[in-house]
Amino acid sequence: MEIRKAVLPVAGLGTRFLPATKAQPKEMLPIVDKPLVQYAVEEVAASGVPLAIFVTGRGKDAIEDHFDVSFELEQMLAGRGKEEMLRQVQSVSGLVQMTYVRQKNPLGLGHAILVARDLVGEEPFAVLLSDDIIDSETPCLRQMIDVFTRYGRSVVAIQRVERRAVSSYGVIKGHAVVDHNWKGRLFRITDMVEKPQPRQAPSNLAIIGRYILTPAIFKELSATGRGAGSEIQLTDALHRLLEKEPIYGYVFEGQRYDAGDKLGFLQATVEIALKRPELGKPFRKYLKSLKL
């Protein structure tokens, strides 16, 4: 079973970044010179997944425009001899095949995935949340696909977080899978709890925004009522699915930035800029000059 489709839910209102997101999608906020959503699509492409399914909403046209061919801009760049800029612009529209579907009601992540059901069909698929930027030698999604290829069941990306932070995440309970390929990074999940208090949390293994799901999740989402925030929660549907088939948690290799949070967004901007060959040295010099 190959993973041929990735769902990117991008219909959220981005209220944590108001007023910047009043008239533009949160997913189009730039980290250095690329919007958040482009990092996610580049991960899809680098992982060998050929199709990205965007679940959009009102006011998200800029996302579709960003990944479309911009004839006038390309003609202008070509005419002025700006070959490197032209290459960058053209590469964006050629990353993967793309299609779009509307989430007409803001009913949460679970509902957004359910909206993509007809486009996904009866096959396993990936879900990526563009708030999470993961910098790794091997793309996080590619790592998860390798796990799925071996076990053929749903896989969620997990990360160890501080105990005091668990109330911001879905948290898993599980036991480590004895498999030398992943050296203690793979867990067979036995339970999961949405945003527990630190004392009640079953572990400090938090679910972050990468998933590989079997098509069985659609039946569970359809049967899941509104939960926290009066939304259809993916964690609730995964909890139901767990009663019927195994789900694995994978501690990915790489650095994750929570760019859906203002501090995380700033950290991602600084650290990614420092890694850029043309920016790293002068930017580091500037940072050292600050009287902090």
N, C-alpha and C positions, 0 to 999 in steps of 0.2 A: 504494500500500500504506500503510494507516494503522497507527499504533501504538495499539491499543485495549486492551492488557493490560500490566500491570507486575507483575513478580514481586519480592516482598520476602522474602528468606530471613531468618527470625528464630528459627531453631531452635538457635543456638549457646548454649554454656553460660556465656559471659561470665566466664571464669575470671580475667581481668585485673582485674576489679572485685570480686572476693571480699574480704570477706564480704558486701558490699552485695547481691550477686547470688545469694546462697545460697538465698533464698526469694522473689526477684522477678526477672523477666526484665531483662537488661541493657538491652533496648530500651525499657524503661519508666523508666529513670533520667531525671530531668528536667533540661533545660537551661532555667533560670529557672523557667517554670511549664508547660512542655510536654514530654512525653517524647520521647526521641530519635526513635522510630518515627513520631511525628506529623509531625515536620518532613519526613520522607521522603514520607509520604502527602500532605501539603500540596503538595509539589513535583509529585507525580503529578497531583493535581487541577489545579494551576495550569498544567500542561503540556498539559491537554486530554485526558488519558488516562482513560477512564471506569471501568476495572476494576482493582482491586488484588488480587493473589493472594498471600496470606501462606503461606509454607512454615514451619510451626510444629513444635514438639516438646513433650515433657513439660514441665510447669511454665510454660507460656506462656499460660494461660487469661486472665491479666490483659490481654493485648493485645487479645484478642477482646472482652472486657468493655469495654475503653476505647472501642472504636469502635462499641459497641452503644448502643441507646437505653436511658437510665437513667430509667425512668418515675418512680420514687419521688423521685429527686434533682430531676428537673425539676418535679415537683409541689410539692416543698418550696420551691424557689427562686421559683416562680411565686407561691405563697402568701405569701411574705415580700416580694414586690415587688422581688426582685433580678433585674431584667430583663437587665442586661448579662451577669451570670454565666449566666443561663438561655440567652441567645443564644450564648455561647461553648460551653456544654455541647452544645447542639443542633447547632451547626455541625460538631462533631467527627464525629458519626454520619452526617452528610449530605455529607461530603467527596466520596466516590466510592462506587461499588458495591464490595463486598468479599466474598471467599470464602477458604476456608482448606483447606489440605491438610497432612497430617502427614509429616514426615521421621522415620521410626521409628528409623533408625540414623544416628549422627552421622558421616557420611562425607564432609563437606566441601561447599564451595560448588557445585562441579560436580554433585555428587549431588543437592543441594537443588534446583537448577534442573531436573534430570532428573525429579525427583518431580512437578514442576508440568506435565509434558509433556501429559497428557491435558486439563488445563484450558486450556493455551495453544493447543493444536491446531497446525495447519499455517499459522501466520502469524507475522510478525515481532513481537517483544515487547521490553519494557524490563526491566532488572534494576537495582534500587537497593539498596545496602547502607546501612542506617540509621546505621552508625558514621560515615559521611561526611556532615557537614552542609555544604551549599554555599549561601552567602549571595550572591545575585546579582540584578541588576535583572530580567533575563530568566532564568527557571529553567534550571538546567543541562540538565535533561532536554529542555526545549523547544528549547534550542540544538542538542542532538544530534538531535532529531527533524527539525529543518530540514536538517541534513546528510544524514540518512537519506532524506528526501524527495527530495533532489537526486540521490543516488548509489545508493540502493536496496540497500546492503550493510551488514554489521555495522559498528557504530561503538563504540569504547571511549573513555571520557573519560581524558585524560592531563594530567599536570601536571609542570612542570619542578621538580625537587627538587635539593638539594645532592648532589654526587657521593658523599659519605660516607653518605648515607641510602638509596642505591639498593638496598642489600641487604635492605630491608624491603618491596620492591615487585616486581611484575612490570614489566619495562622493555622498551620497544619499540625496534626499529631500523626506520627508514623514511626516505622522502624527502618533502619538502614538496610539496603539491599546488598548482599554479598556479591559483588561483581567487580573484578579487578579493572574493568574498563573505566570506572568512574570513582574508584578509590574513596568510598564513603560519601560521595556527593549525591547519591540516588536513594530516595526513600519511597517505600510503599506506604501510601497514606491510609490511615485508619479513621481519621476524623478531621474536620476543619471547622474553625470558629471564626465568624466575622467580627472583627474589631473587639476582641476581648479586653477586659481590664488586665493589667500586668499580672496580678496575683492569680487570676483564673485562666491565663493563657496556657495551653498544653505544651508550648515550646516557644522558642524565639525564631522559628523558621517561618518567615512571612512570604506570602504570595505576592509577586510583582507582575507587571503588565506584559507577560508573554505566556501564551497557552498553545498547546496542540490538543485538539478536541476530536473525539470520535463523533460521527453523526448522531449517535444516541443522545447527545446533549440536547438536540432540538425537541425531542419528546419530553424531556424533563423540564426544559424551559417553558414549553407550552402548558405544562401542568403546574408551574410555579406561580403562586400568587404574589402580589406586591409585598415586599418586605421593608427593610430599612429605607427611610426617605420616600416611602410610597412608590418604590421602584422595583422592577423585577431584577433580583440580584443573581448574578452568575454564580456566586458562592453557594447560594441556596440550591440552585439546580445541580451544581457539582456534588453537593452533599447527598442529594437524591440519587445521582448517578453512581455514587460510591457504594450504594447498597446493591448495585446490580453488576458492576464490573470494576476492575482495579483502576486506580488512578495513581500516578507517580509524581513525586515532587523532585525537582532536579536543582541542586545548588550550582548555578552557572558559574563559569569562569569569566571574569571581567569586572570592570568598574561601572556601577550603575549610578546614574544621576536622576534624581526625582525633579524633572524640569517642570512638573505641574505645581511645584511649590516655589515661591519667590526666591528663597535662599538657595534651593537646589538649582534653580534656573541660573542664578549668578555663579554658583560653583561650576556648573557645566560650562558656562561661557568662558570663565577664566581658565579652567584646566584644558579645555579643548583648544583654546587659543594658544596656550603655551606649547601644545604639541604640534602646532602648525609650523612647518619649516620656515615660511616667510614672515611669521609673526612672533614665534617663540622667543628669539633672542632679544629683540627690542622691547617686547612686552614685559619680559622678565626684568629687564633693566629698569623699565618704568616702575614696575611694582616695588622693586628694591629701593627706588628713590622716594617712595612715599613715607612720610613721617607718621607711622601708625602707633 
